[in-house]
Amino acid sequence: MGNMMGFRAAQYFSKDGFNSLGDMTRKFNKQRFSDPTGYEPANIATTDPSALPKPLRWQPLIQEADGRGRFVSQLHITPHIGITANPIALTREEVDSHTQPGPYKTPERENCI
């Protein structure tokens, strides 16, 4: 019984939209949980925060990597979850119908997101 339940759980989670096996993006050299959507941030990491084109959207940070002057930029590792993942407790329709209005109500908000 335990083996059967474990097999069914593994089978479900292998196709739940999280790309846990990396098979949604590549056939070979798979990367687990990698993004199959091709997401690109709306704001570039090197842009001055006071001059962001979309100030309410995420901006990757630049961090020093090794103390020797090498810098790396952050990656959004799971941007596809809201698009491809299957909700467990609610149906997709229930998730989509329960949206909250944004906290920022300004006339120029549409230009910021």
Rosetta blueprint (number, residue, H / E / L):
1 M L
2 G H
3 N H
4 M H
5 M H
6 G H
7 F H
8 R H
9 A H
10 A H
11 Q H
12 Y H
13 F H
14 S H
15 K L
16 D L
17 G L
18 F L
19 N L
20 S L
21 L L
22 G L
23 D L
24 M L
25 T L
26 R L
27 K L
28 F L
29 N L
30 K L
31 Q L
32 R L
33 F L
34 S L
35 D L
36 P L
37 T L
38 G L
39 Y L
40 E L
41 P L
42 A L
43 N L
44 I L
45 A L
46 T L
47 T L
48 D L
49 P H
50 S H
51 A H
52 L L
53 P L
54 K L
55 P L
56 L L
57 R L
58 W L
59 Q L
60 P L
61 L L
62 I E
63 Q E
64 E E
65 A L
66 D L
67 G L
68 R L
69 G L
70 R L
71 F E
72 V E
73 S E
74 Q L
75 L L
76 H L
77 I L
78 T L
79 P L
80 H L
81 I H
82 G H
83 I H
84 T H
85 A L
86 N L
87 P L
88 I L
89 A L
90 L L
91 T L
92 R H
93 E H
94 E H
95 V H
96 D H
97 S H
98 H L
99 T L
100 Q L
101 P L
102 G L
103 P L
104 Y L
105 K L
106 T L
107 P L
108 E L
109 R H
110 E H
111 N H
112 C H
113 I L
